Amino acid sequence: MMKAKIEQLLAEAFVPDFLEVIDESRKHAGHAGASQGGHYRVILVAKSFKGMKPLEIHRLIYQALAPVKSSIHALAIKASSP
């Protein structure tokens, strides 16, 4: 399942204090791009983000998810340090 794979990749990359991955794909059924991949929301809190700007954090997250990027159509990210 893609949600579990996303959780695994993020957990391995950041050893988060908090991680939640929400599969919102069902909300987008029938959407023109929905067949190209899932819609996910990520909430991630990790010490490794301390002092980083949001854009830097998002880049790291996208880099960590590179192995599954073709299976993700939309990704909403809320990430911070504790």
mmCIF file of the N, C-alpha and C atoms, coordinates in Angstrom:
data_MODEL
# 
_entry.id   MODEL 
# 
loop_
_atom_site.group_PDB 
_atom_site.id 
_atom_site.type_symbol 
_atom_site.label_atom_id 
_atom_site.label_alt_id 
_atom_site.label_comp_id 
_atom_site.label_asym_id 
_atom_site.label_entity_id 
_atom_site.label_seq_id 
_atom_site.pdbx_PDB_ins_code 
_atom_site.Cartn_x 
_atom_site.Cartn_y 
_atom_site.Cartn_z 
_atom_site.occupancy 
_atom_site.B_iso_or_equiv 
_atom_site.pdbx_formal_charge 
_atom_site.auth_seq_id 
_atom_site.auth_comp_id 
_atom_site.auth_asym_id 
_atom_site.auth_atom_id 
_atom_site.pdbx_PDB_model_num 
ATOM 1   N N  . MET A 1 1  ? 0.837   -1.179 0.000   1.00 0.00 ? 1  MET A N  1 
ATOM 2   C CA . MET A 1 1  ? 0.000   0.000  0.000   1.00 0.00 ? 1  MET A CA 1 
ATOM 3   C C  . MET A 1 1  ? 0.882   1.242  0.000   1.00 0.00 ? 1  MET A C  1 
ATOM 4   N N  . MET A 1 2  ? 0.529   2.238  -0.779  1.00 0.00 ? 2  MET A N  1 
ATOM 5   C CA . MET A 1 2  ? 1.366   3.421  -0.943  1.00 0.00 ? 2  MET A CA 1 
ATOM 6   C C  . MET A 1 2  ? 1.506   4.227  0.343   1.00 0.00 ? 2  MET A C  1 
ATOM 7   N N  . LYS A 1 3  ? 0.459   4.339  1.119   1.00 0.00 ? 3  LYS A N  1 
ATOM 8   C CA . LYS A 1 3  ? 0.531   5.086  2.382   1.00 0.00 ? 3  LYS A CA 1 
ATOM 9   C C  . LYS A 1 3  ? 1.629   4.513  3.282   1.00 0.00 ? 3  LYS A C  1 
ATOM 10  N N  . ALA A 1 4  ? 1.676   3.215  3.394   1.00 0.00 ? 4  ALA A N  1 
ATOM 11  C CA . ALA A 1 4  ? 2.684   2.558  4.227   1.00 0.00 ? 4  ALA A CA 1 
ATOM 12  C C  . ALA A 1 4  ? 4.090   2.792  3.680   1.00 0.00 ? 4  ALA A C  1 
ATOM 13  N N  . LYS A 1 5  ? 4.240   2.786  2.371   1.00 0.00 ? 5  LYS A N  1 
ATOM 14  C CA . LYS A 1 5  ? 5.550   3.023  1.759   1.00 0.00 ? 5  LYS A CA 1 
ATOM 15  C C  . LYS A 1 5  ? 6.008   4.450  2.010   1.00 0.00 ? 5  LYS A C  1 
ATOM 16  N N  . ILE A 1 6  ? 5.087   5.414  1.896   1.00 0.00 ? 6  ILE A N  1 
ATOM 17  C CA . ILE A 1 6  ? 5.422   6.812  2.183   1.00 0.00 ? 6  ILE A CA 1 
ATOM 18  C C  . ILE A 1 6  ? 5.853   6.953  3.637   1.00 0.00 ? 6  ILE A C  1 
ATOM 19  N N  . GLU A 1 7  ? 5.109   6.338  4.550   1.00 0.00 ? 7  GLU A N  1 
ATOM 20  C CA . GLU A 1 7  ? 5.463   6.377  5.977   1.00 0.00 ? 7  GLU A CA 1 
ATOM 21  C C  . GLU A 1 7  ? 6.849   5.793  6.208   1.00 0.00 ? 7  GLU A C  1 
ATOM 22  N N  . GLN A 1 8  ? 7.128   4.674  5.568   1.00 0.00 ? 8  GLN A N  1 
ATOM 23  C CA . GLN A 1 8  ? 8.425   4.016  5.731   1.00 0.00 ? 8  GLN A CA 1 
ATOM 24  C C  . GLN A 1 8  ? 9.566   4.908  5.248   1.00 0.00 ? 8  GLN A C  1 
ATOM 25  N N  . LEU A 1 9  ? 9.418   5.479  4.058   1.00 0.00 ? 9  LEU A N  1 
ATOM 26  C CA . LEU A 1 9  ? 10.473  6.324  3.501   1.00 0.00 ? 9  LEU A CA 1 
ATOM 27  C C  . LEU A 1 9  ? 10.730  7.551  4.371   1.00 0.00 ? 9  LEU A C  1 
ATOM 28  N N  . LEU A 1 10 ? 9.672   8.181  4.839   1.00 0.00 ? 10 LEU A N  1 
ATOM 29  C CA . LEU A 1 10 ? 9.835   9.373  5.674   1.00 0.00 ? 10 LEU A CA 1 
ATOM 30  C C  . LEU A 1 10 ? 10.411  9.025  7.045   1.00 0.00 ? 10 LEU A C  1 
ATOM 31  N N  . ALA A 1 11 ? 9.971   7.919  7.616   1.00 0.00 ? 11 ALA A N  1 
ATOM 32  C CA . ALA A 1 11 ? 10.494  7.498  8.920   1.00 0.00 ? 11 ALA A CA 1 
ATOM 33  C C  . ALA A 1 11 ? 11.985  7.184  8.833   1.00 0.00 ? 11 ALA A C  1 
ATOM 34  N N  . GLU A 1 12 ? 12.394  6.528  7.762   1.00 0.00 ? 12 GLU A N  1 
ATOM 35  C CA . GLU A 1 12 ? 13.814  6.201  7.588   1.00 0.00 ? 12 GLU A CA 1 
ATOM 36  C C  . GLU A 1 12 ? 14.655  7.450  7.341   1.00 0.00 ? 12 GLU A C  1 
ATOM 37  N N  . ALA A 1 13 ? 14.125  8.401  6.597   1.00 0.00 ? 13 ALA A N  1 
ATOM 38  C CA . ALA A 1 13 ? 14.886  9.593  6.244   1.00 0.00 ? 13 ALA A CA 1 
ATOM 39  C C  . ALA A 1 13 ? 15.015  10.587 7.387   1.00 0.00 ? 13 ALA A C  1 
ATOM 40  N N  . PHE A 1 14 ? 13.967  10.698 8.230   1.00 0.00 ? 14 PHE A N  1 
ATOM 41  C CA . PHE A 1 14 ? 13.944  11.784 9.212   1.00 0.00 ? 14 PHE A CA 1 
ATOM 42  C C  . PHE A 1 14 ? 13.839  11.355 10.669  1.00 0.00 ? 14 PHE A C  1 
ATOM 43  N N  . VAL A 1 15 ? 13.571  10.100 10.966  1.00 0.00 ? 15 VAL A N  1 
ATOM 44  C CA . VAL A 1 15 ? 13.370  9.623  12.338  1.00 0.00 ? 15 VAL A CA 1 
ATOM 45  C C  . VAL A 1 15 ? 12.512  10.653 13.094  1.00 0.00 ? 15 VAL A C  1 
ATOM 46  N N  . PRO A 1 16 ? 11.268  10.814 12.649  1.00 0.00 ? 16 PRO A N  1 
ATOM 47  C CA . PRO A 1 16 ? 10.432  11.902 13.171  1.00 0.00 ? 16 PRO A CA 1 
ATOM 48  C C  . PRO A 1 16 ? 9.951   11.708 14.598  1.00 0.00 ? 16 PRO A C  1 
ATOM 49  N N  . ASP A 1 17 ? 9.669   12.848 15.240  1.00 0.00 ? 17 ASP A N  1 
ATOM 50  C CA . ASP A 1 17 ? 9.013   12.846 16.538  1.00 0.00 ? 17 ASP A CA 1 
ATOM 51  C C  . ASP A 1 17 ? 7.518   12.577 16.342  1.00 0.00 ? 17 ASP A C  1 
ATOM 52  N N  . PHE A 1 18 ? 7.003   12.996 15.196  1.00 0.00 ? 18 PHE A N  1 
ATOM 53  C CA . PHE A 1 18 ? 5.607   12.751 14.853  1.00 0.00 ? 18 PHE A CA 1 
ATOM 54  C C  . PHE A 1 18 ? 5.501   12.615 13.341  1.00 0.00 ? 18 PHE A C  1 
ATOM 55  N N  . LEU A 1 19 ? 4.736   11.627 12.910  1.00 0.00 ? 19 LEU A N  1 
ATOM 56  C CA . LEU A 1 19 ? 4.512   11.418 11.480  1.00 0.00 ? 19 LEU A CA 1 
ATOM 57  C C  . LEU A 1 19 ? 3.101   10.896 11.277  1.00 0.00 ? 19 LEU A C  1 
ATOM 58  N N  . GLU A 1 20 ? 2.377   11.568 10.397  1.00 0.00 ? 20 GLU A N  1 
ATOM 59  C CA . GLU A 1 20 ? 1.058   11.090 10.005  1.00 0.00 ? 20 GLU A CA 1 
ATOM 60  C C  . GLU A 1 20 ? 0.942   11.259 8.495   1.00 0.00 ? 20 GLU A C  1 
ATOM 61  N N  . VAL A 1 21 ? 0.551   10.195 7.828   1.00 0.00 ? 21 VAL A N  1 
ATOM 62  C CA . VAL A 1 21 ? 0.292   10.231 6.395   1.00 0.00 ? 21 VAL A CA 1 
ATOM 63  C C  . VAL A 1 21 ? -1.180  9.896  6.199   1.00 0.00 ? 21 VAL A C  1 
ATOM 64  N N  . ILE A 1 22 ? -1.883  10.782 5.531   1.00 0.00 ? 22 ILE A N  1 
ATOM 65  C CA . ILE A 1 22 ? -3.316  10.611 5.306   1.00 0.00 ? 22 ILE A CA 1 
ATOM 66  C C  . ILE A 1 22 ? -3.550  10.443 3.812   1.00 0.00 ? 22 ILE A C  1 
ATOM 67  N N  . ASP A 1 23 ? -4.194  9.358  3.447   1.00 0.00 ? 23 ASP A N  1 
ATOM 68  C CA . ASP A 1 23 ? -4.532  9.096  2.049   1.00 0.00 ? 23 ASP A CA 1 
ATOM 69  C C  . ASP A 1 23 ? -5.863  9.784  1.751   1.00 0.00 ? 23 ASP A C  1 
ATOM 70  N N  . GLU A 1 24 ? -5.823  10.831 0.948   1.00 0.00 ? 24 GLU A N  1 
ATOM 71  C CA . GLU A 1 24 ? -7.024  11.587 0.602   1.00 0.00 ? 24 GLU A CA 1 
ATOM 72  C C  . GLU A 1 24 ? -7.492  11.278 -0.818  1.00 0.00 ? 24 GLU A C  1 
ATOM 73  N N  . SER A 1 25 ? -7.022  10.199 -1.390  1.00 0.00 ? 25 SER A N  1 
ATOM 74  C CA . SER A 1 25 ? -7.316  9.865  -2.779  1.00 0.00 ? 25 SER A CA 1 
ATOM 75  C C  . SER A 1 25 ? -8.807  9.734  -3.048  1.00 0.00 ? 25 SER A C  1 
ATOM 76  N N  . ARG A 1 26 ? -9.548  9.161  -2.122  1.00 0.00 ? 26 ARG A N  1 
ATOM 77  C CA . ARG A 1 26 ? -10.977 8.946  -2.347  1.00 0.00 ? 26 ARG A CA 1 
ATOM 78  C C  . ARG A 1 26 ? -11.730 10.254 -2.515  1.00 0.00 ? 26 ARG A C  1 
ATOM 79  N N  . LYS A 1 27 ? -11.219 11.329 -1.924  1.00 0.00 ? 27 LYS A N  1 
ATOM 80  C CA . LYS A 1 27 ? -11.852 12.643 -2.058  1.00 0.00 ? 27 LYS A CA 1 
ATOM 81  C C  . LYS A 1 27 ? -11.730 13.186 -3.480  1.00 0.00 ? 27 LYS A C  1 
ATOM 82  N N  . HIS A 1 28 ? -10.806 12.633 -4.240  1.00 0.00 ? 28 HIS A N  1 
ATOM 83  C CA . HIS A 1 28 ? -10.510 13.165 -5.561  1.00 0.00 ? 28 HIS A CA 1 
ATOM 84  C C  . HIS A 1 28 ? -10.909 12.221 -6.690  1.00 0.00 ? 28 HIS A C  1 
ATOM 85  N N  . ALA A 1 29 ? -11.720 11.242 -6.394  1.00 0.00 ? 29 ALA A N  1 
ATOM 86  C CA . ALA A 1 29 ? -12.190 10.311 -7.424  1.00 0.00 ? 29 ALA A CA 1 
ATOM 87  C C  . ALA A 1 29 ? -12.875 11.105 -8.528  1.00 0.00 ? 29 ALA A C  1 
ATOM 88  N N  . GLY A 1 30 ? -12.525 10.795 -9.750  1.00 0.00 ? 30 GLY A N  1 
ATOM 89  C CA . GLY A 1 30 ? -13.097 11.481 -10.885 1.00 0.00 ? 30 GLY A CA 1 
ATOM 90  C C  . GLY A 1 30 ? -12.308 12.709 -11.313 1.00 0.00 ? 30 GLY A C  1 
ATOM 91  N N  . HIS A 1 31 ? -11.414 13.174 -10.479 1.00 0.00 ? 31 HIS A N  1 
ATOM 92  C CA . HIS A 1 31 ? -10.546 14.303 -10.802 1.00 0.00 ? 31 HIS A CA 1 
ATOM 93  C C  . HIS A 1 31 ? -9.661  13.910 -11.978 1.00 0.00 ? 31 HIS A C  1 
ATOM 94  N N  . ALA A 1 32 ? -9.419  14.837 -12.879 1.00 0.00 ? 32 ALA A N  1 
ATOM 95  C CA . ALA A 1 32 ? -8.675  14.540 -14.114 1.00 0.00 ? 32 ALA A CA 1 
ATOM 96  C C  . ALA A 1 32 ? -7.329  13.873 -13.853 1.00 0.00 ? 32 ALA A C  1 
ATOM 97  N N  . GLY A 1 33 ? -6.617  14.272 -12.814 1.00 0.00 ? 33 GLY A N  1 
ATOM 98  C CA . GLY A 1 33 ? -5.300  13.699 -12.546 1.00 0.00 ? 33 GLY A CA 1 
ATOM 99  C C  . GLY A 1 33 ? -5.300  12.551 -11.569 1.00 0.00 ? 33 GLY A C  1 
ATOM 100 N N  . ALA A 1 34 ? -6.457  12.203 -11.037 1.00 0.00 ? 34 ALA A N  1 
ATOM 101 C CA . ALA A 1 34 ? -6.530  11.186 -9.987  1.00 0.00 ? 34 ALA A CA 1 
ATOM 102 C C  . ALA A 1 34 ? -6.007  9.836  -10.444 1.00 0.00 ? 34 ALA A C  1 
ATOM 103 N N  . SER A 1 35 ? -6.158  9.517  -11.712 1.00 0.00 ? 35 SER A N  1 
ATOM 104 C CA . SER A 1 35 ? -5.695  8.212  -12.191 1.00 0.00 ? 35 SER A CA 1 
ATOM 105 C C  . SER A 1 35 ? -4.169  8.150  -12.313 1.00 0.00 ? 35 SER A C  1 
ATOM 106 N N  . GLN A 1 36 ? -3.503  9.296  -12.193 1.00 0.00 ? 36 GLN A N  1 
ATOM 107 C CA . GLN A 1 36 ? -2.044  9.345  -12.321 1.00 0.00 ? 36 GLN A CA 1 
ATOM 108 C C  . GLN A 1 36 ? -1.331  9.083  -11.003 1.00 0.00 ? 36 GLN A C  1 
ATOM 109 N N  . GLY A 1 37 ? -2.057  8.957  -9.919  1.00 0.00 ? 37 GLY A N  1 
ATOM 110 C CA . GLY A 1 37 ? -1.447  8.701  -8.624  1.00 0.00 ? 37 GLY A CA 1 
ATOM 111 C C  . GLY A 1 37 ? -2.339  9.188  -7.507  1.00 0.00 ? 37 GLY A C  1 
ATOM 112 N N  . GLY A 1 38 ? -1.928  8.881  -6.285  1.00 0.00 ? 38 GLY A N  1 
ATOM 113 C CA . GLY A 1 38 ? -2.740  9.208  -5.129  1.00 0.00 ? 38 GLY A CA 1 
ATOM 114 C C  . GLY A 1 38 ? -2.561  10.627 -4.628  1.00 0.00 ? 38 GLY A C  1 
ATOM 115 N N  . HIS A 1 39 ? -3.464  11.031 -3.763  1.00 0.00 ? 39 HIS A N  1 
ATOM 116 C CA . HIS A 1 39 ? -3.436  12.323 -3.096  1.00 0.00 ? 39 HIS A CA 1 
ATOM 117 C C  . HIS A 1 39 ? -3.161  12.064 -1.614  1.00 0.00 ? 39 HIS A C  1 
ATOM 118 N N  . TYR A 1 40 ? -2.111  12.675 -1.082  1.00 0.00 ? 40 TYR A N  1 
ATOM 119 C CA . TYR A 1 40 ? -1.703  12.416 0.288   1.00 0.00 ? 40 TYR A CA 1 
ATOM 120 C C  . TYR A 1 40 ? -1.451  13.709 1.040   1.00 0.00 ? 40 TYR A C  1 
ATOM 121 N N  . ARG A 1 41 ? -1.662  13.651 2.348   1.00 0.00 ? 41 ARG A N  1 
ATOM 122 C CA . ARG A 1 41 ? -1.344  14.756 3.257   1.00 0.00 ? 41 ARG A CA 1 
ATOM 123 C C  . ARG A 1 41 ? -0.341  14.205 4.266   1.00 0.00 ? 41 ARG A C  1 
ATOM 124 N N  . VAL A 1 42 ? 0.759   14.929 4.456   1.00 0.00 ? 42 VAL A N  1 
ATOM 125 C CA . VAL A 1 42 ? 1.820   14.510 5.368   1.00 0.00 ? 42 VAL A CA 1 
ATOM 126 C C  . VAL A 1 42 ? 1.968   15.557 6.465   1.00 0.00 ? 42 VAL A C  1 
ATOM 127 N N  . ILE A 1 43 ? 1.962   15.095 7.700   1.00 0.00 ? 43 ILE A N  1 
ATOM 128 C CA . ILE A 1 43 ? 2.257   15.939 8.850   1.00 0.00 ? 43 ILE A CA 1 
ATOM 129 C C  . ILE A 1 43 ? 3.501   15.333 9.491   1.00 0.00 ? 43 ILE A C  1 
ATOM 130 N N  . LEU A 1 44 ? 4.557   16.115 9.554   1.00 0.00 ? 44 LEU A N  1 
ATOM 131 C CA . LEU A 1 44 ? 5.858   15.576 9.946   1.00 0.00 ? 44 LEU A CA 1 
ATOM 132 C C  . LEU A 1 44 ? 6.580   16.562 10.860  1.00 0.00 ? 44 LEU A C  1 
ATOM 133 N N  . VAL A 1 45 ? 6.996   16.089 12.021  1.00 0.00 ? 45 VAL A N  1 
ATOM 134 C CA . VAL A 1 45 ? 7.778   16.885 12.961  1.00 0.00 ? 45 VAL A CA 1 
ATOM 135 C C  . VAL A 1 45 ? 9.077   16.125 13.212  1.00 0.00 ? 45 VAL A C  1 
ATOM 136 N N  . ALA A 1 46 ? 10.202  16.799 12.920  1.00 0.00 ? 46 ALA A N  1 
ATOM 137 C CA . ALA A 1 46 ? 11.498  16.133 13.076  1.00 0.00 ? 46 ALA A CA 1 
ATOM 138 C C  . ALA A 1 46 ? 12.559  17.127 13.544  1.00 0.00 ? 46 ALA A C  1 
ATOM 139 N N  . LYS A 1 47 ? 13.403  16.682 14.437  1.00 0.00 ? 47 LYS A N  1 
ATOM 140 C CA . LYS A 1 47 ? 14.488  17.526 14.944  1.00 0.00 ? 47 LYS A CA 1 
ATOM 141 C C  . LYS A 1 47 ? 15.420  17.974 13.816  1.00 0.00 ? 47 LYS A C  1 
ATOM 142 N N  . SER A 1 48 ? 15.552  17.161 12.796  1.00 0.00 ? 48 SER A N  1 
ATOM 143 C CA . SER A 1 48 ? 16.467  17.481 11.699  1.00 0.00 ? 48 SER A CA 1 
ATOM 144 C C  . SER A 1 48 ? 16.035  18.715 10.912  1.00 0.00 ? 48 SER A C  1 
ATOM 145 N N  . PHE A 1 49 ? 14.818  19.202 11.115  1.00 0.00 ? 49 PHE A N  1 
ATOM 146 C CA . PHE A 1 49 ? 14.334  20.384 10.407  1.00 0.00 ? 49 PHE A CA 1 
ATOM 147 C C  . PHE A 1 49 ? 14.656  21.691 11.137  1.00 0.00 ? 49 PHE A C  1 
ATOM 148 N N  . LYS A 1 50 ? 15.275  21.587 12.299  1.00 0.00 ? 50 LYS A N  1 
ATOM 149 C CA . LYS A 1 50 ? 15.544  22.778 13.109  1.00 0.00 ? 50 LYS A CA 1 
ATOM 150 C C  . LYS A 1 50 ? 16.370  23.791 12.314  1.00 0.00 ? 50 LYS A C  1 
ATOM 151 N N  . GLY A 1 51 ? 15.884  25.032 12.296  1.00 0.00 ? 51 GLY A N  1 
ATOM 152 C CA . GLY A 1 51 ? 16.595  26.109 11.634  1.00 0.00 ? 51 GLY A CA 1 
ATOM 153 C C  . GLY A 1 51 ? 16.411  26.164 10.126  1.00 0.00 ? 51 GLY A C  1 
ATOM 154 N N  . MET A 1 52 ? 15.620  25.265 9.582   1.00 0.00 ? 52 MET A N  1 
ATOM 155 C CA . MET A 1 52 ? 15.419  25.216 8.134   1.00 0.00 ? 52 MET A CA 1 
ATOM 156 C C  . MET A 1 52 ? 14.177  26.004 7.727   1.00 0.00 ? 52 MET A C  1 
ATOM 157 N N  . LYS A 1 53 ? 14.223  26.548 6.522   1.00 0.00 ? 53 LYS A N  1 
ATOM 158 C CA . LYS A 1 53 ? 13.066  27.235 5.955   1.00 0.00 ? 53 LYS A CA 1 
ATOM 159 C C  . LYS A 1 53 ? 12.111  26.199 5.363   1.00 0.00 ? 53 LYS A C  1 
ATOM 160 N N  . PRO A 1 54 ? 10.829  26.532 5.283   1.00 0.00 ? 54 PRO A N  1 
ATOM 161 C CA . PRO A 1 54 ? 9.846   25.580 4.752   1.00 0.00 ? 54 PRO A CA 1 
ATOM 162 C C  . PRO A 1 54 ? 10.221  25.008 3.376   1.00 0.00 ? 54 PRO A C  1 
ATOM 163 N N  . LEU A 1 55 ? 10.724  25.843 2.487   1.00 0.00 ? 55 LEU A N  1 
ATOM 164 C CA . LEU A 1 55 ? 11.101  25.353 1.162   1.00 0.00 ? 55 LEU A CA 1 
ATOM 165 C C  . LEU A 1 55 ? 12.198  24.296 1.245   1.00 0.00 ? 55 LEU A C  1 
ATOM 166 N N  . GLU A 1 56 ? 13.160  24.485 2.138   1.00 0.00 ? 56 GLU A N  1 
ATOM 167 C CA . GLU A 1 56 ? 14.233  23.511 2.321   1.00 0.00 ? 56 GLU A CA 1 
ATOM 168 C C  . GLU A 1 56 ? 13.664  22.180 2.832   1.00 0.00 ? 56 GLU A C  1 
ATOM 169 N N  . ILE A 1 57 ? 12.753  22.272 3.773   1.00 0.00 ? 57 ILE A N  1 
ATOM 170 C CA . ILE A 1 57 ? 12.133  21.069 4.332   1.00 0.00 ? 57 ILE A CA 1 
ATOM 171 C C  . ILE A 1 57 ? 11.348  20.321 3.257   1.00 0.00 ? 57 ILE A C  1 
ATOM 172 N N  . HIS A 1 58 ? 10.572  21.042 2.468   1.00 0.00 ? 58 HIS A N  1 
ATOM 173 C CA . HIS A 1 58 ? 9.778   20.412 1.411   1.00 0.00 ? 58 HIS A CA 1 
ATOM 174 C C  . HIS A 1 58 ? 10.677  19.724 0.390   1.00 0.00 ? 58 HIS A C  1 
ATOM 175 N N  . ARG A 1 59 ? 11.783  20.345 0.060   1.00 0.00 ? 59 ARG A N  1 
ATOM 176 C CA . ARG A 1 59 ? 12.726  19.727 -0.881  1.00 0.00 ? 59 ARG A CA 1 
ATOM 177 C C  . ARG A 1 59 ? 13.267  18.410 -0.329  1.00 0.00 ? 59 ARG A C  1 
ATOM 178 N N  . LEU A 1 60 ? 13.596  18.396 0.959   1.00 0.00 ? 60 LEU A N  1 
ATOM 179 C CA . LEU A 1 60 ? 14.092  17.167 1.579   1.00 0.00 ? 60 LEU A CA 1 
ATOM 180 C C  . LEU A 1 60 ? 13.035  16.067 1.569   1.00 0.00 ? 60 LEU A C  1 
ATOM 181 N N  . ILE A 1 61 ? 11.805  16.452 1.827   1.00 0.00 ? 61 ILE A N  1 
ATOM 182 C CA . ILE A 1 61 ? 10.712  15.477 1.831   1.00 0.00 ? 61 ILE A CA 1 
ATOM 183 C C  . ILE A 1 61 ? 10.507  14.900 0.430   1.00 0.00 ? 61 ILE A C  1 
ATOM 184 N N  . TYR A 1 62 ? 10.470  15.779 -0.571  1.00 0.00 ? 62 TYR A N  1 
ATOM 185 C CA . TYR A 1 62 ? 10.323  15.293 -1.950  1.00 0.00 ? 62 TYR A CA 1 
ATOM 186 C C  . TYR A 1 62 ? 11.492  14.387 -2.342  1.00 0.00 ? 62 TYR A C  1 
ATOM 187 N N  . GLN A 1 63 ? 12.683  14.728 -1.896  1.00 0.00 ? 63 GLN A N  1 
ATOM 188 C CA . GLN A 1 63 ? 13.853  13.897 -2.180  1.00 0.00 ? 63 GLN A CA 1 
ATOM 189 C C  . GLN A 1 63 ? 13.698  12.518 -1.528  1.00 0.00 ? 63 GLN A C  1 
ATOM 190 N N  . ALA A 1 64 ? 13.223  12.479 -0.295  1.00 0.00 ? 64 ALA A N  1 
ATOM 191 C CA . ALA A 1 64 ? 13.028  11.206 0.401   1.00 0.00 ? 64 ALA A CA 1 
ATOM 192 C C  . ALA A 1 64 ? 11.971  10.346 -0.291  1.00 0.00 ? 64 ALA A C  1 
ATOM 193 N N  . LEU A 1 65 ? 10.999  11.001 -0.918  1.00 0.00 ? 65 LEU A N  1 
ATOM 194 C CA . LEU A 1 65 ? 9.910   10.270 -1.580  1.00 0.00 ? 65 LEU A CA 1 
ATOM 195 C C  . LEU A 1 65 ? 10.187  9.995  -3.062  1.00 0.00 ? 65 LEU A C  1 
ATOM 196 N N  . ALA A 1 66 ? 11.367  10.298 -3.530  1.00 0.00 ? 66 ALA A N  1 
ATOM 197 C CA . ALA A 1 66 ? 11.720  10.090 -4.940  1.00 0.00 ? 66 ALA A CA 1 
ATOM 198 C C  . ALA A 1 66 ? 11.415  8.679  -5.445  1.00 0.00 ? 66 ALA A C  1 
ATOM 199 N N  . PRO A 1 67 ? 11.637  7.625  -4.653  1.00 0.00 ? 67 PRO A N  1 
ATOM 200 C CA . PRO A 1 67 ? 11.356  6.278  -5.164  1.00 0.00 ? 67 PRO A CA 1 
ATOM 201 C C  . PRO A 1 67 ? 9.881   6.024  -5.506  1.00 0.00 ? 67 PRO A C  1 
ATOM 202 N N  . VAL A 1 68 ? 8.974   6.838  -4.958  1.00 0.00 ? 68 VAL A N  1 
ATOM 203 C CA . VAL A 1 68 ? 7.544   6.615  -5.209  1.00 0.00 ? 68 VAL A CA 1 
ATOM 204 C C  . VAL A 1 68 ? 6.868   7.813  -5.870  1.00 0.00 ? 68 VAL A C  1 
ATOM 205 N N  . LYS A 1 69 ? 7.650   8.763  -6.357  1.00 0.00 ? 69 LYS A N  1 
ATOM 206 C CA . LYS A 1 69 ? 7.056   10.006 -6.874  1.00 0.00 ? 69 LYS A CA 1 
ATOM 207 C C  . LYS A 1 69 ? 6.083   9.771  -8.023  1.00 0.00 ? 69 LYS A C  1 
ATOM 208 N N  . SER A 1 70 ? 6.272   8.748  -8.802  1.00 0.00 ? 70 SER A N  1 
ATOM 209 C CA . SER A 1 70 ? 5.361   8.493  -9.923  1.00 0.00 ? 70 SER A CA 1 
ATOM 210 C C  . SER A 1 70 ? 3.992   7.997  -9.448  1.00 0.00 ? 70 SER A C  1 
ATOM 211 N N  . SER A 1 71 ? 3.897   7.598  -8.190  1.00 0.00 ? 71 SER A N  1 
ATOM 212 C CA . SER A 1 71 ? 2.630   7.123  -7.630  1.00 0.00 ? 71 SER A CA 1 
ATOM 213 C C  . SER A 1 71 ? 1.906   8.189  -6.821  1.00 0.00 ? 71 SER A C  1 
ATOM 214 N N  . ILE A 1 72 ? 2.479   9.394  -6.773  1.00 0.00 ? 72 ILE A N  1 
ATOM 215 C CA . ILE A 1 72 ? 1.883   10.487 -6.016  1.00 0.00 ? 72 ILE A CA 1 
ATOM 216 C C  . ILE A 1 72 ? 1.483   11.588 -6.992  1.00 0.00 ? 72 ILE A C  1 
ATOM 217 N N  . HIS A 1 73 ? 0.201   11.903 -7.012  1.00 0.00 ? 73 HIS A N  1 
ATOM 218 C CA . HIS A 1 73 ? -0.281  12.987 -7.870  1.00 0.00 ? 73 HIS A CA 1 
ATOM 219 C C  . HIS A 1 73 ? -0.271  14.312 -7.119  1.00 0.00 ? 73 HIS A C  1 
ATOM 220 N N  . ALA A 1 74 ? -0.655  14.279 -5.845  1.00 0.00 ? 74 ALA A N  1 
ATOM 221 C CA . ALA A 1 74 ? -0.704  15.497 -5.038  1.00 0.00 ? 74 ALA A CA 1 
ATOM 222 C C  . ALA A 1 74 ? -0.210  15.191 -3.629  1.00 0.00 ? 74 ALA A C  1 
ATOM 223 N N  . LEU A 1 75 ? 0.564   16.136 -3.077  1.00 0.00 ? 75 LEU A N  1 
ATOM 224 C CA . LEU A 1 75 ? 1.115   15.945 -1.749  1.00 0.00 ? 75 LEU A CA 1 
ATOM 225 C C  . LEU A 1 75 ? 1.026   17.271 -0.984  1.00 0.00 ? 75 LEU A C  1 
ATOM 226 N N  . ALA A 1 76 ? 0.250   17.268 0.095   1.00 0.00 ? 76 ALA A N  1 
ATOM 227 C CA . ALA A 1 76 ? 0.152   18.425 0.978   1.00 0.00 ? 76 ALA A CA 1 
ATOM 228 C C  . ALA A 1 76 ? 1.083   18.154 2.164   1.00 0.00 ? 76 ALA A C  1 
ATOM 229 N N  . ILE A 1 77 ? 1.933   19.125 2.474   1.00 0.00 ? 77 ILE A N  1 
ATOM 230 C CA . ILE A 1 77 ? 2.939   18.930 3.513   1.00 0.00 ? 77 ILE A CA 1 
ATOM 231 C C  . ILE A 1 77 ? 2.781   19.973 4.599   1.00 0.00 ? 77 ILE A C  1 
ATOM 232 N N  . LYS A 1 78 ? 2.763   19.495 5.842   1.00 0.00 ? 78 LYS A N  1 
ATOM 233 C CA . LYS A 1 78 ? 2.870   20.357 7.015   1.00 0.00 ? 78 LYS A CA 1 
ATOM 234 C C  . LYS A 1 78 ? 4.037   19.783 7.809   1.00 0.00 ? 78 LYS A C  1 
ATOM 235 N N  . ALA A 1 79 ? 5.152   20.495 7.822   1.00 0.00 ? 79 ALA A N  1 
ATOM 236 C CA . ALA A 1 79 ? 6.358   19.961 8.451   1.00 0.00 ? 79 ALA A CA 1 
ATOM 237 C C  . ALA A 1 79 ? 7.051   21.040 9.280   1.00 0.00 ? 79 ALA A C  1 
ATOM 238 N N  . SER A 1 80 ? 7.641   20.615 10.389  1.00 0.00 ? 80 SER A N  1 
ATOM 239 C CA . SER A 1 80 ? 8.337   21.554 11.258  1.00 0.00 ? 80 SER A CA 1 
ATOM 240 C C  . SER A 1 80 ? 9.270   20.800 12.195  1.00 0.00 ? 80 SER A C  1 
ATOM 241 N N  . SER A 1 81 ? 10.060  21.568 12.924  1.00 0.00 ? 81 SER A N  1 
ATOM 242 C CA . SER A 1 81 ? 10.854  20.984 13.993  1.00 0.00 ? 81 SER A CA 1 
ATOM 243 C C  . SER A 1 81 ? 10.025  21.041 15.275  1.00 0.00 ? 81 SER A C  1 
ATOM 244 N N  . PRO A 1 82 ? 10.367  20.241 16.285  1.00 0.00 ? 82 PRO A N  1 
ATOM 245 C CA . PRO A 1 82 ? 9.580   20.247 17.527  1.00 0.00 ? 82 PRO A CA 1 
ATOM 246 C C  . PRO A 1 82 ? 9.652   21.590 18.236  1.00 0.00 ? 82 PRO A C  1 
# 
